[in-house]
Amino acid sequence: MVTHVTTLRSQGLATDRVPIMMRASDGTVIEVFEWQSADAIANAHTNPVVLEMWRKYGEVCEYVPLASVAEASQMFADFTPMDPRV
């Protein structure tokens, strides 16, 4: 996770805004960051550097929709903050 946004930035796909990382009660890690644009999102899906990073992620984690995290159904969701540099 430490290199995720850095990698996206190196490819011109994410902004310099500091990402927010948090953990749900079930251990799910949520990362919020800002894409450069809608085109950047589309370009990420054909970028070999990003595809390799996502492949490595897929070996150790599962991608889930935010709606599947219990806290997402609460009016004021309570997540445990995480340091995005760790």
Summary of the structure (lengths in Angstrom):
residues: 86
radius of gyration: 13.6
end to end distance: 8.0
largest distance: 38.5
contacts: 193
relative contact order: 0.24
helix: 40%
strand: 15%
